[in-house]
Amino acid sequence: MYVAGDREALIAGSQWDLKPFNLIRPRSLPEAVSAMAAEPDPVPYAGGTDMVAALREARRIGSLVWLRDLDELRGVREADGHLSIGALLTHADGANNEALQAIPGFAAAWSRIATVRIRWTATIGGNLMARRTRYEMSILLTALDARLRFATAEGEVLARPLDIWTGDVPARALLARIELPLDGAPRLDYERSMRPTTTQALCIRDDAGARRGRAVIATEYLPPFAFDVDPGAGGGAAGIAETAFEALPADFQDPAVGNTYLRKAGAVFLKRQMLRLGAADA
Ligand SMILES: Cc1cc2nc3c(=O)[nH]c(=O)nc-3n(C[C@H](O)[C@H](O)[C@H](O)COP(=O)(O)OP(=O)(O)OC[C@H]3O[C@@H](n4cnc5c(N)ncnc54)[C@H](O)[C@@H]3O)c2cc1C
């Protein structure tokens, strides 16, 4: 969408349409939070790879808040039974991070996101906060039961990845860290051979002898839908997958792919995912 004054048209904008804006370079998270609260139309800048697309869509920038000097948003650490990932971790660093090996399959899934050039600068936080259904991090993180830690002028706000689609995240919040619980020894399988039509993640955990699964399906145009999988239900992997897919709402479909197709293909993928994770018998 091209916006010029009060005129709008379906023509992509470019950097030449940019109006002058403030550049804020905070040195700490509290400084960044203050800037987000005080500046006009603040836009956080992490890797900037989505920002180019957003500018073509006429995103307005009042003040650009440069996040890249914030150490609080960096690194991966393990504490209190979870992994804590800084929002600035890039796709390349995430895929190669030793600590993330605590969740088999996660780094491998992350390594398949985006192109080489983009992976060095694109961040996990930007992938989530761009709020684009075709981006994949919210699918993986929903399957992994992630918790998001946001910093705001009113204090810390905790949220889930699905909350970014429902507007339950305060408008001027900064995503600081992403926490992944390690209880039940989670392991992940990600099926993206049909992307962008549909992609699907499955996380399996073993709790005190009971096995539980969380599956997430998404399409190019729909936010992820999460549902439980009960590997102990019997009926073999195919039966378990078909039963689990009964939870998919009848209106979960988009202009490119219908509900019946998603249900059938999804159940086939889910069966394969359970077998790959050793979560059920054939
Ligand atoms: C050629 C290409 C191929 C791609 N392929 C894929 C793919 O296969 N799969 C996939 O999932 N994605 C893909 N992407 C998207 C890419 O992963 C995202 O552009 C990237 O992760 C965004 O991260 P960033 O750090 O560059 O975000 P930025 O562009 O800096 O920011 C994106 C948005 O998030 C906001 N933001 C950033 N950080 C924060 C924060 N900490 N708190 C609050 N708001 C924040 C910004 O204000 C902005 O609105 C591709 C992109 C390109 C250009």
The ligand as a Tripos MOL2 file, in Angstrom:
@<TRIPOS>MOLECULE
LIG
   53    58     1     0     0
SMALL
NO_CHARGES

@<TRIPOS>ATOM
      1 C1         14.5940  -13.1570    1.8750 C.3       1 LIG1
      2 C2         13.8980  -13.5120    3.1730 C.ar      1 LIG1
      3 C3         13.5600  -14.8340    3.4240 C.ar      1 LIG1
      4 C4         12.9210  -15.1730    4.6270 C.ar      1 LIG1
      5 N1         12.5510  -16.4800    4.8420 N.ar      1 LIG1
      6 C5         11.9340  -16.8040    6.0120 C.ar      1 LIG1
      7 C6         11.5610  -18.1500    6.2890 C.ar      1 LIG1
      8 O1         11.7890  -19.0690    5.5040 O.2       1 LIG1
      9 N2         10.9300  -18.4020    7.4690 N.ar      1 LIG1
     10 C7         10.6650  -17.4000    8.3890 C.ar      1 LIG1
     11 O2         10.1050  -17.6770    9.4430 O.2       1 LIG1
     12 N3         11.0210  -16.1230    8.1390 N.ar      1 LIG1
     13 C8         11.6310  -15.8160    6.9920 C.ar      1 LIG1
     14 N4         11.9840  -14.5150    6.7490 N.ar      1 LIG1
     15 C9         11.6460  -13.5060    7.7360 C.3       1 LIG1
     16 C10        12.7840  -13.2950    8.7440 C.3       1 LIG1
     17 O3         12.9460  -14.4510    9.5390 O.3       1 LIG1
     18 C11        12.3800  -12.0830    9.5690 C.3       1 LIG1
     19 O4         12.4400  -10.9540    8.7000 O.3       1 LIG1
     20 C12        13.3000  -11.8510   10.7390 C.3       1 LIG1
     21 O5         13.2950  -12.8850   11.6730 O.3       1 LIG1
     22 C13        12.9070  -10.5600   11.4390 C.3       1 LIG1
     23 O6         13.8970  -10.3210   12.4150 O.3       1 LIG1
     24 P1         14.6710   -8.9260   12.4370 P.3       1 LIG1
     25 O7         15.5660   -8.9760   13.6120 O.co2     1 LIG1
     26 O8         15.3100   -8.6350   11.1350 O.co2     1 LIG1
     27 O9         13.4380   -7.9780   12.7160 O.3       1 LIG1
     28 P2         13.2750   -6.4150   12.3910 P.3       1 LIG1
     29 O10        13.0800   -6.2160   10.9230 O.co2     1 LIG1
     30 O11        14.3100   -5.6020   13.0730 O.co2     1 LIG1
     31 O12        11.8810   -6.1830   13.1430 O.3       1 LIG1
     32 C14        10.7040   -6.8560   12.7440 C.3       1 LIG1
     33 C15         9.5320   -6.3130   13.5510 C.3       1 LIG1
     34 O13         9.6260   -6.7170   14.9030 O.3       1 LIG1
     35 C16         9.7520   -5.5790   15.7650 C.3       1 LIG1
     36 N5         10.7290   -5.9730   16.7790 N.ar      1 LIG1
     37 C17        11.9800   -6.4840   16.5540 C.ar      1 LIG1
     38 N6         12.5420   -6.8440   17.7150 N.ar      1 LIG1
     39 C18        11.6620   -6.5410   18.6970 C.ar      1 LIG1
     40 C19        11.6760   -6.6970   20.1160 C.ar      1 LIG1
     41 N7         12.7170   -7.2360   20.7730 N.pl3     1 LIG1
     42 N8         10.5910   -6.2950   20.8150 N.ar      1 LIG1
     43 C20         9.5300   -5.7380   20.1800 C.ar      1 LIG1
     44 N9          9.4540   -5.5900   18.8450 N.ar      1 LIG1
     45 C21        10.5060   -5.9910   18.1110 C.ar      1 LIG1
     46 C22        10.1810   -4.4270   14.8720 C.3       1 LIG1
     47 O14         9.7770   -3.1800   15.3570 O.3       1 LIG1
     48 C23         9.4800   -4.8050   13.5750 C.3       1 LIG1
     49 O15         8.1220   -4.4190   13.6370 O.3       1 LIG1
     50 C24        12.6320  -14.1580    5.5750 C.ar      1 LIG1
     51 C25        12.9820  -12.8300    5.3230 C.ar      1 LIG1
     52 C26        13.6160  -12.4950    4.1320 C.ar      1 LIG1
     53 C27        13.9720  -11.0540    3.8890 C.3       1 LIG1
@<TRIPOS>BOND
     1     1     2 1
     2     2     3 ar
     3     2    52 ar
     4     3     4 ar
     5     4     5 ar
     6     4    50 ar
     7     5     6 ar
     8     6     7 ar
     9     6    13 1
    10     7     8 2
    11     7     9 ar
    12     9    10 ar
    13    10    11 2
    14    10    12 ar
    15    12    13 ar
    16    13    14 ar
    17    14    15 1
    18    14    50 ar
    19    15    16 1
    20    16    17 1
    21    16    18 1
    22    18    19 1
    23    18    20 1
    24    20    21 1
    25    20    22 1
    26    22    23 1
    27    23    24 1
    28    24    25 2
    29    24    26 1
    30    24    27 1
    31    27    28 1
    32    28    29 2
    33    28    30 1
    34    28    31 1
    35    31    32 1
    36    32    33 1
    37    33    34 1
    38    33    48 1
    39    34    35 1
    40    35    36 1
    41    35    46 1
    42    36    37 ar
    43    36    45 ar
    44    37    38 ar
    45    38    39 ar
    46    39    40 ar
    47    39    45 ar
    48    40    41 1
    49    40    42 ar
    50    42    43 ar
    51    43    44 ar
    52    44    45 ar
    53    46    47 1
    54    46    48 1
    55    48    49 1
    56    50    51 ar
    57    51    52 ar
    58    52    53 1
@<TRIPOS>SUBSTRUCTURE
     1 LIG1         1 GROUP 0 **** ****
